[in-house]
């Protein structure tokens, strides 16, 4: 609670300090974004190079990949730091390159590098969940994946 005029002065000073720090942080963010746009990112440069090598436009890549052209543009310019994996897969398909190449440039772990569900269960539940139960869960997951059209074996092969 404000008791006298000096409290207002102190409050004003703290507010000015806060706003100055916020402005400096915002300026730093803008400078980093501008630098990223100027330099591009390894992923963005890679996509541009692949497009140019094939002689296709950004819009043509977007059409082939089935993604919005603005998404491709943002990725190429480094404005999207973590593009969705589905978008990366679509871009790889649109460029006709292995998914692993685009994942590597984006710093994404390939699905084939990820463990199956069994190590997770073993780690989380240890001896409390017997091996037979872990195998049952893995089989159930495989059935669910198949039901929804997810071929986990093919996904692992395509991403390597």
Secondary structure by P-SEA (a helix, b strand, c coil): ccccaaaaaaaaaaaaaaaaaaaaaaaaaaaaaaaaaaaccaaaaaaaaaaaaacccaaaaaaaacccaaaaaaaaacccccccaaaaaaaaaaacccaaaaaaaaccccccccccaaaaaaaaccccccaaaaaaaaaaaaaaaaaacccaaaaaaaac
